[in-house]
Amino acid sequence: MSENRFDDLFAEADAAFNGRYKNELNQLVGLSKEEIDSVTPETTDLKVYAVLVKVVEKASKDNLSQAQLVENIKALGQVAVQIAKKVPQLAALL
């Protein structure tokens, strides 16, 4: 049986969604477009949101400390911080 070309991606997603920040990641992924647009209704917000999801995904998969996660979110800028604050557990860290 040949290996699926997406096996690595599935393994990474599995690690992220079962990692340290799985609840935060699930809530972040569950934000509606309206919730994201409430920060500032610009198309760049969706780009920032997509990168923010990846940052939290990677933090979860790599088991980063809360301080490292907060630093990474803040490095994305104020829009990312405002979107992250829509997730109660992330808001508590920020």
C-alpha positions in Angstrom: 0.0 0.0 0.0 1.5 3.4 -1.0 1.8 6.2 1.5 -0.7 9.0 1.0 1.0 12.2 0.1 -0.9 14.0 2.8 0.0 11.6 5.6 2.6 14.0 7.1 0.0 16.8 7.1 -2.5 14.6 8.8 0.1 13.6 11.4 0.9 17.3 12.1 -2.7 18.3 12.4 -3.3 15.3 14.7 -0.4 16.4 16.9 -1.6 20.0 17.0 -5.2 19.2 17.8 -4.2 16.8 20.5 -1.3 18.9 21.9 -1.0 21.3 24.8 -3.2 24.1 23.3 -5.9 21.8 21.7 -8.8 23.6 23.4 -7.5 27.0 22.4 -6.9 25.8 18.9 -10.4 24.3 18.6 -12.0 27.5 19.8 -9.8 29.7 17.5 -10.6 27.5 14.5 -14.3 27.8 15.5 -14.4 31.6 15.3 -16.9 32.9 12.7 -16.0 35.4 10.0 -18.2 37.9 11.8 -16.2 37.4 15.0 -12.9 38.0 13.1 -14.3 40.9 11.2 -15.4 42.5 14.5 -11.8 43.3 15.2 -11.4 45.3 12.1 -13.3 44.4 8.9 -10.4 44.2 6.5 -9.3 41.4 4.3 -5.9 41.5 6.0 -7.6 40.2 9.2 -8.4 36.9 7.6 -4.7 36.6 6.6 -3.6 37.4 10.1 -6.2 35.0 11.5 -4.9 32.2 9.2 -1.3 32.8 10.4 -2.5 33.0 14.0 -4.1 29.6 13.7 -0.9 28.2 12.4 1.1 29.8 15.2 -1.2 28.2 17.8 -1.2 24.9 15.9 2.6 24.9 15.9 2.7 25.8 19.6 0.4 23.0 20.4 2.3 20.5 18.3 5.7 21.6 19.7 4.4 21.9 23.2 5.7 25.5 23.6 5.4 27.3 26.9 2.7 29.8 27.4 5.3 32.6 27.4 6.6 31.5 24.0 3.0 31.3 22.6 2.2 34.8 23.9 5.4 36.1 22.5 4.6 34.6 19.1 1.1 35.9 19.1 2.3 39.4 20.0 4.9 39.3 17.3 2.0 39.0 14.7 0.8 42.4 15.8 -2.2 44.0 17.4 -4.8 42.5 15.1 -3.6 39.0 16.0 -3.8 39.9 19.7 -7.3 41.2 19.3 -8.4 38.0 17.4 -6.7 35.8 20.0 -8.6 37.6 22.8 -11.8 36.2 21.3 -10.7 32.8 22.8 -11.1 33.0 26.6 -8.0 30.9 27.4 -5.8 32.9 25.1 -7.3 36.2 26.4 -6.3 35.2 29.9 -2.7 34.7 28.7 -2.6 38.1 26.9 
